[in-house]
C-alpha cells in the first residue's frame, strides 16, 4: 500500500490529494492514481476538480466502470443531474451488476422527482447488494415522497443499521423527518440532531459560532449568557424564535445572532440583550450557545407542549403605515407566494404562477405578490392585475408590515407561511404530498400556528390542480361572505 492509499483509507483526503499528485508526477499515465485523486477531491467538496480528474482517468482507461460512477458523483455534486445519471448508466453498461452505479441513477431520478423510478432502481440495486445501506436510504426517501411512509421507515431503519457510523447521520436525519411528521416528537428529536452531520461532501458540518463556549444541552441558565446561532432557512428561524421567551424565563441573558434578513424583524422580541446579523457578531463572552431548533429538543416539546401563543412577532407601526399607502384599498386583500428559497427540491414550489389561474376568477379579491425576487417577470392575463412589490421589499420586516395589512396570505411551504402564522395572520398553505415534517400528516391545521393556519394537501405527488381548486373554492366562500 502506498502512502497516498494509506492516507486515503484513513480519510485524510487533503493529505491524500498531495500524495496522489506527487505520485502522478512520477507516473502521469496511471489511471488508478487519477481515479483515487478524483475521489479525494470529491470528498473535499471540490467537485469541478474531481470531474476533471476522473475524465483524465477515463481518457486513459475508457472502460473503467468505477471511474464513470465517480464521475457521476462529481457531476451530482455540481448539480448536473442529467449528466450524473448518464455517467452512472454508462457505468452500468460496462458493469451491469454495479449496485452503487444503479443507486447513482436512482439518486439522479430522485432529483427529477421521478420517485417511482428511483425506488425501482434502488430495489434492483438491493437485489444485487442487499446490504448496501445507501440504496436502502435512497429507497426510503423515495417511498416517503410517494406517501408510502411505513415502507419508507423500514428502509431508513435498515439503512441506519447497515451504514458505517460516519455515514449513518443522513439516514438518521431522514428518519427524524419521518418520525416528526407523524407527531412522534419524543423519538424524532434525538434523530433530528443528526442534521448537523448529515452533510454531503463539500458542505460544512454543524454551523458553530466563533466563541469559546459549549453548546447548551439543558444546563441551568439562571444568570448565564446564551448565544442563539442560526441554522437552516429563514422559516426555521421564524418558527422557532418562539422559544426565546421560554429561555428568558429560565434566567438566560440572550443574544440572537440571526440571518441578516431576520434582524430587523426580530427587534420586536423582548428579553434579548441584543440582536445582530450572525456575521456581525463582535462579542465572544458567552456561557453557552444553541440553535433554536435544538431548544425544542432540549425542552422535550411534544404536540401538547408547543409554545403556540400567537402572535409572537409583530410589524413596525411605521413600516405598516408606509406599506398601507401602497396596497389596494378595496376588496379582499390576499398576499401570494408561490416559490420558496432556491435550492430546495421543487416539490415545494409551483412551477408557475399561471397554475393559480383558478384564483383569478374569484370576484372581489385584490392580489399582492409577496415574492421578494423574480416577480418582475410574472406574466398574467390583462384583466388580472397583481400588485408586485418585490423590488421594493428590503427584508422580512418589510414583508411583515405588508402581511399585517392584508386580510389573508396564500402560499406554498416557505418563510412567508411561518411569518404570517407568527404574526397571527390567516394563512393558507399549499403542501406537496410529502410536505415538510412540521406540517405533520392528514391535518388541515397546524399546532404550531393554531387558529390562523389552514393546510391544503396534494392528493397525489406533483398534482397541484386539486389543491388550487380547493383553495379557489375556499377563497370564493370567504370573498363573498
C-alpha positions as CSV (number, residue, x, y, z in Angstrom):
1,X,0.0,0.0,0.0
2,X,1.4,3.4,-0.9
3,X,1.5,6.4,1.4
4,X,-1.3,8.0,-0.6
5,X,-3.5,4.9,-0.3
6,X,-2.9,4.8,3.4
7,X,-3.9,8.4,3.8
8,X,-7.0,7.8,1.7
9,X,-8.1,4.8,3.8
10,X,-7.7,7.0,6.9
11,X,-10.0,9.6,5.2
12,X,-7.2,12.2,5.4
13,X,-8.3,13.4,2.0
14,X,-6.3,16.7,1.9
15,X,-3.1,14.8,2.6
16,X,-4.0,12.1,0.2
17,X,-4.5,14.6,-2.5
18,X,-1.0,15.9,-2.1
19,X,0.4,12.4,-2.1
20,X,-1.5,11.3,-5.2
21,X,-0.3,14.4,-7.1
22,X,3.2,13.6,-6.2
23,X,2.7,10.0,-7.4
24,X,1.2,11.3,-10.7
25,X,4.3,13.5,-11.2
26,X,6.3,10.2,-11.4
27,X,3.5,8.2,-13.2
28,X,1.4,10.6,-15.2
29,X,-0.3,7.8,-17.2
30,X,-1.6,5.8,-14.3
31,X,-5.4,5.9,-14.4
32,X,-5.7,4.4,-10.9
33,X,-3.9,7.5,-9.4
34,X,-6.3,9.8,-11.2
35,X,-9.2,7.8,-10.0
36,X,-8.1,7.9,-6.4
37,X,-7.2,11.6,-6.6
38,X,-10.7,12.3,-8.1
39,X,-12.4,10.6,-5.1
40,X,-10.3,12.6,-2.7
41,X,-11.2,15.8,-4.4
42,X,-14.9,14.8,-4.3
43,X,-14.7,14.1,-0.6
44,X,-13.2,17.5,-0.1
45,X,-16.1,19.1,-2.0
46,X,-14.1,20.2,-5.0
47,X,-16.5,18.8,-7.5
48,X,-15.2,20.6,-10.5
49,X,-11.7,19.4,-10.0
50,X,-13.0,15.9,-9.3
51,X,-14.8,15.9,-12.6
52,X,-11.7,16.9,-14.5
53,X,-9.5,14.3,-12.8
54,X,-12.0,11.5,-13.4
55,X,-12.2,12.5,-17.0
56,X,-8.4,12.2,-17.1
57,X,-8.7,8.7,-15.6
58,X,-11.3,7.8,-18.3
59,X,-9.1,9.2,-21.1
60,X,-6.5,6.6,-20.1
61,X,-9.0,3.8,-19.4
62,X,-12.4,4.4,-21.1
63,X,-13.9,1.2,-19.9
64,X,-13.4,1.7,-16.2
65,X,-16.9,1.4,-14.8
66,X,-15.9,2.7,-11.4
67,X,-14.4,5.9,-12.9
68,X,-17.7,6.5,-14.8
69,X,-19.5,6.1,-11.5
70,X,-17.2,8.5,-9.6
71,X,-17.6,11.0,-12.5
72,X,-21.3,10.7,-11.9
73,X,-20.8,11.5,-8.2
74,X,-18.8,14.6,-9.1
75,X,-21.4,15.8,-11.6
76,X,-24.1,15.2,-9.0
77,X,-22.2,17.4,-6.6
78,X,-22.2,20.1,-9.3
79,X,-26.0,19.6,-9.6
80,X,-25.6,18.5,-13.2
81,X,-28.1,15.7,-12.6
82,X,-28.7,14.6,-16.2
83,X,-25.0,14.2,-16.8
84,X,-24.6,12.4,-13.5
85,X,-27.4,10.0,-14.5
86,X,-25.8,9.4,-17.9
87,X,-22.4,8.7,-16.3
88,X,-23.9,6.1,-13.9
89,X,-25.8,4.5,-16.7
90,X,-22.6,4.2,-18.7
91,X,-21.0,2.5,-15.7
92,X,-23.9,0.0,-15.7
93,X,-23.4,-0.7,-19.4
94,X,-19.8,-1.7,-18.5
95,X,-20.7,-3.5,-15.3
96,X,-24.4,-4.5,-15.1
97,X,-24.1,-5.7,-11.6
98,X,-22.7,-2.5,-10.2
99,X,-25.1,-1.8,-7.4
100,X,-23.6,1.6,-6.5
101,X,-24.0,2.9,-10.0
102,X,-27.6,1.8,-10.1
103,X,-28.1,3.7,-6.9
104,X,-26.4,6.7,-8.5
105,X,-29.1,6.5,-11.3
106,X,-31.7,6.4,-8.6
107,X,-30.2,9.5,-6.9
108,X,-30.5,11.5,-10.1
109,X,-34.0,10.3,-10.7
110,X,-34.9,11.4,-7.2
111,X,-33.8,15.0,-8.1
112,X,-36.1,14.9,-11.1
113,X,-38.9,13.9,-8.7
114,X,-39.3,10.6,-10.6
115,X,-39.7,8.8,-7.3
116,X,-41.4,5.6,-8.6
117,X,-38.5,5.1,-11.0
118,X,-35.9,5.9,-8.3
119,X,-37.5,3.4,-6.0
120,X,-37.4,0.7,-8.7
121,X,-33.7,1.4,-9.3
122,X,-33.0,1.1,-5.6
123,X,-34.7,-2.3,-5.5
124,X,-32.7,-3.5,-8.4
125,X,-29.5,-2.3,-6.6
126,X,-30.5,-4.2,-3.5
127,X,-31.2,-7.3,-5.4
128,X,-27.5,-7.1,-6.4
129,X,-26.2,-6.0,-3.0
130,X,-28.8,-6.5,-0.2
131,X,-26.5,-4.8,2.4
132,X,-25.9,-1.6,0.5
133,X,-27.0,1.0,3.0
134,X,-27.2,3.9,0.6
135,X,-29.7,2.0,-1.6
136,X,-31.9,1.4,1.4
137,X,-31.7,5.1,2.4
138,X,-32.5,6.3,-1.1
139,X,-35.3,3.8,-1.4
140,X,-36.7,5.0,2.0
141,X,-36.7,8.6,0.8
142,X,-38.3,7.8,-2.5
143,X,-41.1,5.8,-0.7
144,X,-41.7,8.7,1.7
145,X,-42.1,11.1,-1.2
146,X,-44.7,8.7,-2.6
147,X,-46.6,8.7,0.6
148,X,-45.7,5.1,1.5
149,X,-44.5,6.0,4.9
150,X,-44.4,2.7,6.7
151,X,-42.3,1.1,3.9
152,X,-40.1,4.2,3.9
153,X,-39.5,4.0,7.6
154,X,-38.5,0.3,7.3
155,X,-36.0,1.1,4.6
156,X,-34.5,4.0,6.5
157,X,-34.1,2.0,9.7
158,X,-32.4,-0.7,7.6
159,X,-30.0,1.9,6.2
160,X,-29.1,3.1,9.7
161,X,-28.4,-0.5,10.8
162,X,-26.2,-1.2,7.8
163,X,-24.4,2.2,7.4
164,X,-20.9,2.8,8.8
165,X,-21.1,5.0,11.8
166,X,-19.7,8.0,9.9
167,X,-22.3,7.6,7.2
168,X,-25.4,6.9,9.2
169,X,-26.2,10.5,10.0
170,X,-28.0,11.2,6.7
171,X,-30.4,8.3,7.2
172,X,-31.0,9.3,10.8
173,X,-31.9,12.8,9.7
174,X,-34.3,11.4,7.1
175,X,-35.8,9.1,9.7
176,X,-36.2,12.1,12.1
177,X,-38.2,14.0,9.5
178,X,-40.4,11.0,9.0
179,X,-41.0,10.5,12.8
180,X,-41.6,14.2,13.4
181,X,-44.1,14.3,10.5
182,X,-46.3,11.8,12.3
183,X,-46.1,13.7,15.6
184,X,-43.7,11.3,17.2
185,X,-41.5,14.1,18.7
186,X,-40.1,12.0,21.5
187,X,-38.3,9.7,19.1
188,X,-37.9,12.2,16.4
189,X,-36.0,15.0,18.1
190,X,-32.9,12.9,19.0
191,X,-32.5,11.7,15.4
192,X,-33.1,15.3,14.2
193,X,-29.8,16.4,15.9
194,X,-28.1,14.3,13.2
195,X,-28.9,17.1,10.8
196,X,-25.5,18.6,11.5
197,X,-23.6,15.5,10.5
198,X,-25.9,14.6,7.6
199,X,-23.8,16.6,5.0
200,X,-22.8,15.7,1.6
201,X,-19.1,16.1,0.7
202,X,-18.1,19.7,0.5
203,X,-20.9,21.0,2.6
204,X,-20.0,22.4,6.0
205,X,-20.7,20.4,9.1
206,X,-22.6,22.0,12.0
207,X,-22.7,25.8,11.9
208,X,-21.0,26.8,15.1
209,X,-20.3,30.3,16.4
210,X,-16.8,31.7,16.8
211,X,-16.9,31.6,20.6
212,X,-15.2,29.5,23.3
213,X,-18.3,28.1,25.0
214,X,-20.1,24.8,24.9
215,X,-23.3,24.0,23.2
216,X,-26.3,24.2,25.6
217,X,-27.5,20.7,26.5
218,X,-30.2,21.6,29.0
219,X,-28.0,23.0,31.8
220,X,-29.4,25.6,34.2
221,X,-29.5,29.1,32.6
222,X,-30.1,31.4,35.5
223,X,-27.6,34.2,35.2
224,X,-26.0,32.7,32.1
225,X,-25.2,34.4,28.9
226,X,-26.7,32.4,26.0
227,X,-26.0,32.9,22.3
228,X,-28.6,31.7,19.8
229,X,-26.9,30.8,16.5
230,X,-28.7,30.4,13.1
231,X,-29.2,27.3,11.1
232,X,-31.2,26.1,8.1
233,X,-33.6,28.5,6.5
234,X,-35.4,31.8,7.3
235,X,-38.6,29.9,8.0
236,X,-36.9,27.8,10.7
237,X,-35.7,31.0,12.5
238,X,-39.2,32.4,12.4
239,X,-40.9,29.2,13.6
240,X,-38.6,28.5,16.5
241,X,-37.8,32.0,17.7
242,X,-41.0,31.5,19.8
243,X,-38.7,29.7,22.3
244,X,-36.8,32.9,23.2
245,X,-39.4,33.9,26.0
246,X,-39.1,30.4,27.5
247,X,-35.3,30.7,27.6
248,X,-35.6,34.1,29.1
249,X,-37.9,32.7,31.8
250,X,-35.1,30.3,32.7
251,X,-33.0,33.2,33.6
252,X,-30.8,33.4,30.5
253,X,-29.3,36.7,29.2
254,X,-30.0,36.1,25.5
255,X,-28.2,37.4,22.4
256,X,-29.7,36.3,19.0
257,X,-27.3,36.1,16.0
258,X,-29.6,35.5,13.1
259,X,-29.6,35.6,9.3
260,X,-29.4,39.2,8.2
261,X,-33.0,39.3,6.6
262,X,-34.4,38.5,10.0
263,X,-32.5,41.1,12.1
264,X,-35.0,43.9,11.8
265,X,-38.0,41.6,12.1
266,X,-36.7,40.2,15.4
267,X,-36.3,43.6,17.0
268,X,-39.9,43.2,18.2
269,X,-38.8,40.4,20.6
270,X,-38.5,41.3,24.2
271,X,-36.0,39.9,26.6
272,X,-32.9,39.8,24.3
273,X,-29.7,41.5,25.2
274,X,-29.1,42.2,21.5
275,X,-30.0,41.0,18.1
276,X,-27.3,41.0,15.4
277,X,-26.7,39.5,12.0
278,X,-24.6,36.5,12.6
279,X,-21.7,37.7,10.5
280,X,-21.6,40.9,12.6
281,X,-21.2,39.2,16.0
282,X,-18.5,41.0,17.9
283,X,-19.0,39.7,21.5
284,X,-17.3,36.4,22.4
285,X,-18.1,36.2,26.1
286,X,-20.9,33.6,26.4
287,X,-21.6,30.7,28.8
288,X,-23.5,28.6,26.2
289,X,-24.8,28.7,22.7
290,X,-27.5,26.8,20.9
291,X,-29.6,26.5,17.8
292,X,-33.3,27.4,18.2
293,X,-34.5,24.0,16.8
294,X,-32.3,22.2,19.3
295,X,-34.1,24.1,22.1
296,X,-37.3,22.3,21.1
297,X,-35.5,19.0,21.6
298,X,-33.9,20.0,24.9
299,X,-37.4,21.1,26.2
300,X,-38.8,17.8,25.1
301,X,-41.5,19.6,23.1
302,X,-44.5,17.4,22.1
303,X,-47.7,18.1,20.3
304,X,-49.3,19.2,23.6
305,X,-46.5,21.5,24.8
306,X,-45.7,23.5,21.7
307,X,-45.4,27.2,22.8
308,X,-48.2,28.3,20.4
309,X,-49.4,31.7,21.8
310,X,-50.0,34.0,18.8
311,X,-48.8,36.4,17.7
312,X,-45.3,36.2,18.9
313,X,-43.9,38.6,16.2
314,X,-45.2,42.0,15.2
315,X,-44.5,44.5,12.5
316,X,-43.2,48.0,12.9
317,X,-46.1,50.6,13.0
318,X,-44.1,53.0,10.9
319,X,-43.5,50.3,8.3
320,X,-47.1,49.3,8.3
321,X,-48.1,52.9,7.6
322,X,-45.6,53.2,4.8
323,X,-46.8,50.0,3.1
324,X,-50.5,50.6,3.8
325,X,-50.4,53.5,1.4
326,X,-49.2,51.3,-1.4
327,X,-51.7,48.5,-1.0
328,X,-55.2,48.1,-2.6
329,X,-57.9,49.9,-0.7
330,X,-60.8,47.8,-1.9
331,X,-61.7,44.1,-2.0
332,X,-60.3,41.2,0.0
333,X,-56.5,41.8,0.1
334,X,-54.7,38.5,-0.5
335,X,-50.9,38.0,-0.5
336,X,-49.5,35.3,-2.7
337,X,-46.2,33.4,-2.5
338,X,-45.6,30.6,-4.9
339,X,-41.9,30.0,-4.8
340,X,-39.6,29.5,-1.8
341,X,-35.8,29.7,-1.4
342,X,-33.8,28.3,-4.3
343,X,-32.0,25.1,-3.7
344,X,-34.9,23.0,-2.3
345,X,-36.5,20.3,-4.2
346,X,-39.1,21.9,-6.5
347,X,-41.8,19.8,-4.9
348,X,-42.3,22.7,-2.5
349,X,-42.9,25.1,-5.3
350,X,-45.5,25.7,-8.0
351,X,-43.9,25.5,-11.5
352,X,-45.5,28.9,-12.4
353,X,-47.9,31.4,-11.0
354,X,-50.1,30.5,-14.0
355,X,-51.2,27.4,-12.1
356,X,-53.0,29.8,-9.8
357,X,-55.3,30.8,-12.7
358,X,-58.5,29.5,-10.9
359,X,-57.9,32.1,-8.2
360,X,-58.2,34.9,-10.7
361,X,-61.9,34.1,-11.3
362,X,-62.8,34.7,-7.6
363,X,-64.6,38.1,-7.5
364,X,-63.8,40.9,-5.1
365,X,-60.1,39.9,-4.5
366,X,-57.1,42.1,-4.8
367,X,-53.9,40.1,-5.1
368,X,-50.5,41.2,-3.8
369,X,-47.3,39.4,-4.6
370,X,-45.1,38.6,-1.6
371,X,-42.2,37.3,-3.7
372,X,-39.2,39.4,-2.9
373,X,-37.4,38.3,-6.1
374,X,-38.3,37.3,-9.6
375,X,-41.8,38.5,-9.7
376,X,-41.0,41.4,-12.1
377,X,-41.3,38.9,-14.9
378,X,-44.6,37.4,-13.9
379,X,-47.0,37.2,-16.9
380,X,-50.7,37.5,-16.1
381,X,-53.8,37.9,-18.1
382,X,-54.5,41.6,-18.7
383,X,-57.7,41.5,-16.7
384,X,-56.0,40.1,-13.6
385,X,-53.8,42.7,-12.0
386,X,-51.3,41.6,-9.4
387,X,-49.6,44.2,-7.3
388,X,-45.9,43.4,-7.5
389,X,-43.8,44.8,-4.7
390,X,-40.7,42.6,-4.9
391,X,-38.2,45.2,-5.9
392,X,-39.3,47.4,-3.1
393,X,-39.1,44.9,-0.3
394,X,-36.0,45.3,1.8
395,X,-36.1,42.4,4.2
396,X,-38.6,40.4,6.2
397,X,-39.5,43.4,8.4
398,X,-41.0,44.9,5.2
399,X,-42.8,41.7,4.4
400,X,-44.2,41.5,7.9
401,X,-45.6,45.0,7.5
402,X,-47.2,44.1,4.2
403,X,-48.7,40.9,5.6
404,X,-50.0,42.7,8.6
405,X,-52.1,45.0,6.3
406,X,-53.5,42.1,4.3
407,X,-56.7,40.0,5.0
408,X,-55.2,36.7,4.0
409,X,-52.0,35.0,2.8
410,X,-51.9,32.1,0.4
411,X,-48.5,30.5,0.0
412,X,-46.6,27.3,-0.6
413,X,-44.3,26.0,2.2
414,X,-42.0,28.9,2.6
415,X,-40.7,31.5,5.1
416,X,-43.8,33.6,4.3
417,X,-46.0,30.8,5.7
418,X,-44.2,31.0,9.0
419,X,-44.1,34.7,9.0
420,X,-47.9,35.0,8.5
421,X,-48.5,32.5,11.2
422,X,-46.2,34.1,13.7
423,X,-48.0,37.4,13.1
424,X,-51.3,35.8,13.8
425,X,-52.5,36.5,10.2
426,X,-54.8,34.0,8.5
427,X,-52.7,31.9,6.1
428,X,-53.5,29.1,3.7
429,X,-50.5,26.8,2.9
430,X,-50.5,24.6,-0.2
431,X,-48.5,21.5,0.5
432,X,-46.9,18.8,-1.6
433,X,-47.9,15.1,-1.0
434,X,-45.0,14.6,1.4
435,X,-44.8,18.1,2.8
436,X,-42.2,19.0,5.5
437,X,-42.3,17.3,8.9
438,X,-43.6,20.4,10.7
439,X,-46.9,20.2,8.9
440,X,-47.5,16.7,10.2
441,X,-49.8,14.4,8.2
442,X,-53.5,14.3,7.4
443,X,-54.3,17.6,9.2
444,X,-55.9,20.7,7.8
445,X,-54.5,22.8,10.6
446,X,-51.1,23.3,12.4
447,X,-50.5,23.1,16.1
448,X,-47.6,25.5,15.6
449,X,-50.0,28.2,14.4
450,X,-53.4,27.3,15.9
451,X,-56.5,29.2,14.7
452,X,-54.8,31.0,11.8
453,X,-53.3,28.4,9.5
454,X,-55.1,26.2,7.1
455,X,-53.4,23.4,5.2
456,X,-54.3,22.2,1.7
457,X,-52.5,19.0,0.6
458,X,-51.8,17.3,-2.6
459,X,-53.7,14.0,-3.1
460,X,-51.0,12.7,-5.5
461,X,-47.4,13.6,-6.0
462,X,-46.9,16.6,-8.3
463,X,-50.6,17.3,-8.7
464,X,-51.3,20.8,-7.7
465,X,-54.6,21.1,-9.6
466,X,-56.9,19.7,-6.8
467,X,-55.1,21.8,-4.2
468,X,-55.6,25.0,-6.1
469,X,-59.2,24.1,-6.8
470,X,-59.8,23.7,-3.1
471,X,-58.1,27.0,-2.4
472,X,-60.2,28.7,-5.0
473,X,-63.4,27.3,-3.6
474,X,-62.5,28.4,-0.1
475,X,-61.4,31.8,-1.3
476,X,-64.7,32.3,-3.1
477,X,-66.6,31.4,0.1
478,X,-64.5,34.0,2.0
479,X,-64.7,36.7,-0.5
480,X,-68.4,36.5,-0.9
481,X,-69.4,36.4,2.8
